[in-house]
Amino acid sequence: MSHPQPLTPEEKLADAKKLLSLPPIVVICGSTRFMTEMNEAELWETKDGKIVVKPGCDMKSPHELWSDPVEAEELKVRLDDLHRAKIRLADEVLVVGDYIGDSTRAEIAYARSLGKPVRFTHPEVDPDA
């Protein structure tokens, strides 16, 4: 007699989202130089009935939270970890902007390694196209 395999954490999350009747969750990725475009994309995705998560800090803009270079580097590591958690939570990824840097490229690869669909506001910058 075979025993059913335990659910993976990803399967448990998907089941919980269904039980809670959650709408699709989209995570916005891209360089924070495109924060204005990210905010616009958030409006459209929200209008389409999706829960939107995106970068919460624009470290390219001056702020006291990252004015100290040592603290800024530590914060960047924590924010990168947080963004990967947002990717794990999301059902799909939307990459905003017409430029893909190393961090965004790594986020795209991570999302695809998890089987997440990835869309682009500028499909020509898809590193795998």
Rosetta constraint file for C-alpha pairs under 8 A:
AtomPair CA 7 CA 11 HARMONIC 5.73 0.50
AtomPair CA 7 CA 12 HARMONIC 6.14 0.50
AtomPair CA 8 CA 12 HARMONIC 6.23 0.50
AtomPair CA 9 CA 13 HARMONIC 6.14 0.50
AtomPair CA 10 CA 14 HARMONIC 6.21 0.50
AtomPair CA 11 CA 15 HARMONIC 6.12 0.50
AtomPair CA 12 CA 16 HARMONIC 6.12 0.50
AtomPair CA 13 CA 17 HARMONIC 6.17 0.50
AtomPair CA 14 CA 18 HARMONIC 6.35 0.50
AtomPair CA 15 CA 19 HARMONIC 6.16 0.50
AtomPair CA 16 CA 20 HARMONIC 6.08 0.50
AtomPair CA 17 CA 21 HARMONIC 6.05 0.50
AtomPair CA 17 CA 22 HARMONIC 5.29 0.50
AtomPair CA 18 CA 22 HARMONIC 6.35 0.50
AtomPair CA 23 CA 49 HARMONIC 6.75 0.50
AtomPair CA 23 CA 50 HARMONIC 5.66 0.50
AtomPair CA 23 CA 51 HARMONIC 6.52 0.50
AtomPair CA 24 CA 49 HARMONIC 7.71 0.50
AtomPair CA 24 CA 50 HARMONIC 5.16 0.50
AtomPair CA 24 CA 51 HARMONIC 6.23 0.50
AtomPair CA 24 CA 90 HARMONIC 7.66 0.50
AtomPair CA 24 CA 91 HARMONIC 6.08 0.50
AtomPair CA 24 CA 92 HARMONIC 7.92 0.50
AtomPair CA 25 CA 50 HARMONIC 5.65 0.50
AtomPair CA 25 CA 51 HARMONIC 4.63 0.50
AtomPair CA 25 CA 52 HARMONIC 5.88 0.50
AtomPair CA 25 CA 53 HARMONIC 7.54 0.50
AtomPair CA 25 CA 89 HARMONIC 7.54 0.50
AtomPair CA 25 CA 90 HARMONIC 4.82 0.50
AtomPair CA 25 CA 91 HARMONIC 5.22 0.50
AtomPair CA 25 CA 92 HARMONIC 6.69 0.50
AtomPair CA 26 CA 45 HARMONIC 7.82 0.50
AtomPair CA 26 CA 50 HARMONIC 6.65 0.50
AtomPair CA 26 CA 51 HARMONIC 6.22 0.50
AtomPair CA 26 CA 52 HARMONIC 5.09 0.50
AtomPair CA 26 CA 53 HARMONIC 6.40 0.50
AtomPair CA 26 CA 90 HARMONIC 5.31 0.50
AtomPair CA 26 CA 91 HARMONIC 5.94 0.50
AtomPair CA 26 CA 92 HARMONIC 4.97 0.50
AtomPair CA 26 CA 93 HARMONIC 5.52 0.50
AtomPair CA 26 CA 94 HARMONIC 6.77 0.50
AtomPair CA 27 CA 52 HARMONIC 5.84 0.50
AtomPair CA 27 CA 53 HARMONIC 4.78 0.50
AtomPair CA 27 CA 54 HARMONIC 5.54 0.50
AtomPair CA 27 CA 86 HARMONIC 6.50 0.50
AtomPair CA 27 CA 87 HARMONIC 6.16 0.50
AtomPair CA 27 CA 90 HARMONIC 5.81 0.50
AtomPair CA 27 CA 91 HARMONIC 7.97 0.50
AtomPair CA 27 CA 92 HARMONIC 6.50 0.50
AtomPair CA 27 CA 93 HARMONIC 4.96 0.50
AtomPair CA 27 CA 94 HARMONIC 6.16 0.50
AtomPair CA 28 CA 38 HARMONIC 6.90 0.50
AtomPair CA 28 CA 42 HARMONIC 7.82 0.50
AtomPair CA 28 CA 52 HARMONIC 7.30 0.50
AtomPair CA 28 CA 53 HARMONIC 6.28 0.50
AtomPair CA 28 CA 54 HARMONIC 4.73 0.50
AtomPair CA 28 CA 55 HARMONIC 7.31 0.50
AtomPair CA 28 CA 93 HARMONIC 5.96 0.50
AtomPair CA 28 CA 94 HARMONIC 4.84 0.50
AtomPair CA 28 CA 95 HARMONIC 5.83 0.50
AtomPair CA 28 CA 96 HARMONIC 6.87 0.50
AtomPair CA 29 CA 54 HARMONIC 6.60 0.50
AtomPair CA 29 CA 55 HARMONIC 7.29 0.50
AtomPair CA 29 CA 93 HARMONIC 6.97 0.50
AtomPair CA 29 CA 94 HARMONIC 6.10 0.50
AtomPair CA 29 CA 95 HARMONIC 4.72 0.50
AtomPair CA 29 CA 96 HARMONIC 6.22 0.50
AtomPair CA 29 CA 104 HARMONIC 6.62 0.50
AtomPair CA 29 CA 107 HARMONIC 7.44 0.50
AtomPair CA 30 CA 34 HARMONIC 7.06 0.50
AtomPair CA 30 CA 95 HARMONIC 5.41 0.50
AtomPair CA 30 CA 96 HARMONIC 5.26 0.50
AtomPair CA 30 CA 97 HARMONIC 6.48 0.50
AtomPair CA 30 CA 100 HARMONIC 6.93 0.50
AtomPair CA 30 CA 104 HARMONIC 5.40 0.50
AtomPair CA 31 CA 35 HARMONIC 7.72 0.50
AtomPair CA 31 CA 96 HARMONIC 7.78 0.50
AtomPair CA 31 CA 97 HARMONIC 7.38 0.50
AtomPair CA 31 CA 99 HARMONIC 7.59 0.50
AtomPair CA 31 CA 100 HARMONIC 7.17 0.50
AtomPair CA 31 CA 101 HARMONIC 7.06 0.50
AtomPair CA 31 CA 103 HARMONIC 7.95 0.50
AtomPair CA 31 CA 104 HARMONIC 6.68 0.50
AtomPair CA 32 CA 55 HARMONIC 7.61 0.50
AtomPair CA 32 CA 58 HARMONIC 5.59 0.50
AtomPair CA 32 CA 59 HARMONIC 7.57 0.50
AtomPair CA 32 CA 60 HARMONIC 6.99 0.50
AtomPair CA 33 CA 58 HARMONIC 7.86 0.50
AtomPair CA 33 CA 60 HARMONIC 7.10 0.50
AtomPair CA 34 CA 38 HARMONIC 6.08 0.50
AtomPair CA 34 CA 96 HARMONIC 7.03 0.50
AtomPair CA 34 CA 97 HARMONIC 6.09 0.50
AtomPair CA 35 CA 39 HARMONIC 6.11 0.50
AtomPair CA 35 CA 58 HARMONIC 7.42 0.50
AtomPair CA 36 CA 40 HARMONIC 6.40 0.50
AtomPair CA 37 CA 41 HARMONIC 6.10 0.50
AtomPair CA 37 CA 96 HARMONIC 6.86 0.50
AtomPair CA 37 CA 97 HARMONIC 7.21 0.50
AtomPair CA 38 CA 42 HARMONIC 6.04 0.50
AtomPair CA 38 CA 54 HARMONIC 7.68 0.50
AtomPair CA 38 CA 96 HARMONIC 6.25 0.50
AtomPair CA 39 CA 43 HARMONIC 6.45 0.50
AtomPair CA 40 CA 44 HARMONIC 6.59 0.50
AtomPair CA 41 CA 45 HARMONIC 6.07 0.50
AtomPair CA 41 CA 96 HARMONIC 7.72 0.50
AtomPair CA 42 CA 46 HARMONIC 5.92 0.50
AtomPair CA 42 CA 52 HARMONIC 6.24 0.50
AtomPair CA 43 CA 47 HARMONIC 6.08 0.50
AtomPair CA 44 CA 48 HARMONIC 6.25 0.50
AtomPair CA 45 CA 49 HARMONIC 6.63 0.50
AtomPair CA 45 CA 50 HARMONIC 5.64 0.50
AtomPair CA 45 CA 51 HARMONIC 7.66 0.50
AtomPair CA 45 CA 52 HARMONIC 6.91 0.50
AtomPair CA 46 CA 50 HARMONIC 5.00 0.50
AtomPair CA 46 CA 51 HARMONIC 6.29 0.50
AtomPair CA 46 CA 52 HARMONIC 6.59 0.50
AtomPair CA 53 CA 86 HARMONIC 6.90 0.50
AtomPair CA 54 CA 83 HARMONIC 7.86 0.50
AtomPair CA 54 CA 86 HARMONIC 7.88 0.50
AtomPair CA 55 CA 83 HARMONIC 6.98 0.50
AtomPair CA 59 CA 63 HARMONIC 7.59 0.50
AtomPair CA 59 CA 66 HARMONIC 7.01 0.50
AtomPair CA 62 CA 66 HARMONIC 7.56 0.50
AtomPair CA 62 CA 67 HARMONIC 7.05 0.50
AtomPair CA 63 CA 67 HARMONIC 6.10 0.50
AtomPair CA 64 CA 68 HARMONIC 7.84 0.50
AtomPair CA 65 CA 72 HARMONIC 7.50 0.50
AtomPair CA 66 CA 71 HARMONIC 6.24 0.50
AtomPair CA 66 CA 72 HARMONIC 4.42 0.50
AtomPair CA 66 CA 75 HARMONIC 7.41 0.50
AtomPair CA 67 CA 71 HARMONIC 7.74 0.50
AtomPair CA 67 CA 72 HARMONIC 6.73 0.50
AtomPair CA 68 CA 72 HARMONIC 5.90 0.50
AtomPair CA 69 CA 73 HARMONIC 6.23 0.50
AtomPair CA 70 CA 74 HARMONIC 6.48 0.50
AtomPair CA 71 CA 75 HARMONIC 6.03 0.50
AtomPair CA 72 CA 76 HARMONIC 6.08 0.50
AtomPair CA 73 CA 77 HARMONIC 6.51 0.50
AtomPair CA 74 CA 78 HARMONIC 6.52 0.50
AtomPair CA 75 CA 79 HARMONIC 6.03 0.50
AtomPair CA 76 CA 80 HARMONIC 6.05 0.50
AtomPair CA 77 CA 81 HARMONIC 6.36 0.50
AtomPair CA 78 CA 82 HARMONIC 6.14 0.50
AtomPair CA 79 CA 83 HARMONIC 6.05 0.50
AtomPair CA 80 CA 84 HARMONIC 6.31 0.50
AtomPair CA 81 CA 85 HARMONIC 6.39 0.50
AtomPair CA 82 CA 86 HARMONIC 6.38 0.50
AtomPair CA 83 CA 87 HARMONIC 6.31 0.50
AtomPair CA 84 CA 88 HARMONIC 6.31 0.50
AtomPair CA 84 CA 107 HARMONIC 7.19 0.50
AtomPair CA 84 CA 110 HARMONIC 7.85 0.50
AtomPair CA 85 CA 89 HARMONIC 6.23 0.50
AtomPair CA 86 CA 90 HARMONIC 6.12 0.50
AtomPair CA 87 CA 91 HARMONIC 8.00 0.50
AtomPair CA 87 CA 92 HARMONIC 7.83 0.50
AtomPair CA 87 CA 93 HARMONIC 7.15 0.50
AtomPair CA 87 CA 111 HARMONIC 6.35 0.50
AtomPair CA 88 CA 111 HARMONIC 7.58 0.50
AtomPair CA 88 CA 114 HARMONIC 7.66 0.50
AtomPair CA 90 CA 116 HARMONIC 8.00 0.50
AtomPair CA 91 CA 116 HARMONIC 6.38 0.50
AtomPair CA 91 CA 117 HARMONIC 7.50 0.50
AtomPair CA 92 CA 116 HARMONIC 5.37 0.50
AtomPair CA 92 CA 117 HARMONIC 5.00 0.50
AtomPair CA 92 CA 118 HARMONIC 6.03 0.50
AtomPair CA 92 CA 119 HARMONIC 7.82 0.50
AtomPair CA 93 CA 111 HARMONIC 7.33 0.50
AtomPair CA 93 CA 116 HARMONIC 6.87 0.50
AtomPair CA 93 CA 117 HARMONIC 6.21 0.50
AtomPair CA 93 CA 118 HARMONIC 4.69 0.50
AtomPair CA 93 CA 119 HARMONIC 6.12 0.50
AtomPair CA 94 CA 118 HARMONIC 5.91 0.50
AtomPair CA 94 CA 119 HARMONIC 4.80 0.50
AtomPair CA 94 CA 120 HARMONIC 5.61 0.50
AtomPair CA 94 CA 121 HARMONIC 7.34 0.50
AtomPair CA 95 CA 118 HARMONIC 7.23 0.50
AtomPair CA 95 CA 119 HARMONIC 6.12 0.50
AtomPair CA 95 CA 120 HARMONIC 4.69 0.50
AtomPair CA 95 CA 121 HARMONIC 6.32 0.50
AtomPair CA 96 CA 120 HARMONIC 6.13 0.50
AtomPair CA 96 CA 121 HARMONIC 5.26 0.50
AtomPair CA 96 CA 122 HARMONIC 7.19 0.50
AtomPair CA 97 CA 120 HARMONIC 7.88 0.50
AtomPair CA 97 CA 121 HARMONIC 6.29 0.50
AtomPair CA 97 CA 122 HARMONIC 6.32 0.50
AtomPair CA 98 CA 121 HARMONIC 7.65 0.50
AtomPair CA 98 CA 122 HARMONIC 5.55 0.50
AtomPair CA 98 CA 124 HARMONIC 7.94 0.50
AtomPair CA 98 CA 125 HARMONIC 6.28 0.50
AtomPair CA 99 CA 125 HARMONIC 6.50 0.50
AtomPair CA 100 CA 104 HARMONIC 5.78 0.50
AtomPair CA 100 CA 105 HARMONIC 6.11 0.50
AtomPair CA 100 CA 125 HARMONIC 6.58 0.50
AtomPair CA 100 CA 126 HARMONIC 7.98 0.50
AtomPair CA 100 CA 127 HARMONIC 7.96 0.50
AtomPair CA 101 CA 105 HARMONIC 5.99 0.50
AtomPair CA 102 CA 106 HARMONIC 6.14 0.50
AtomPair CA 103 CA 107 HARMONIC 6.28 0.50
AtomPair CA 104 CA 108 HARMONIC 6.16 0.50
AtomPair CA 105 CA 109 HARMONIC 6.27 0.50
AtomPair CA 105 CA 127 HARMONIC 7.22 0.50
AtomPair CA 106 CA 110 HARMONIC 6.05 0.50
AtomPair CA 107 CA 111 HARMONIC 6.07 0.50
AtomPair CA 108 CA 112 HARMONIC 6.12 0.50
AtomPair CA 108 CA 118 HARMONIC 7.26 0.50
AtomPair CA 109 CA 113 HARMONIC 6.03 0.50
AtomPair CA 110 CA 114 HARMONIC 6.48 0.50
AtomPair CA 111 CA 115 HARMONIC 6.46 0.50
AtomPair CA 111 CA 116 HARMONIC 5.25 0.50
AtomPair CA 111 CA 117 HARMONIC 7.60 0.50
AtomPair CA 111 CA 118 HARMONIC 7.41 0.50
AtomPair CA 112 CA 116 HARMONIC 5.31 0.50
AtomPair CA 112 CA 117 HARMONIC 6.89 0.50
AtomPair CA 112 CA 118 HARMONIC 7.24 0.50
AtomPair CA 119 CA 123 HARMONIC 7.47 0.50
AtomPair CA 120 CA 125 HARMONIC 7.87 0.50
AtomPair CA 120 CA 126 HARMONIC 7.17 0.50
AtomPair CA 122 CA 126 HARMONIC 7.79 0.50
AtomPair CA 124 CA 129 HARMONIC 7.34 0.50
AtomPair CA 125 CA 129 HARMONIC 7.79 0.50
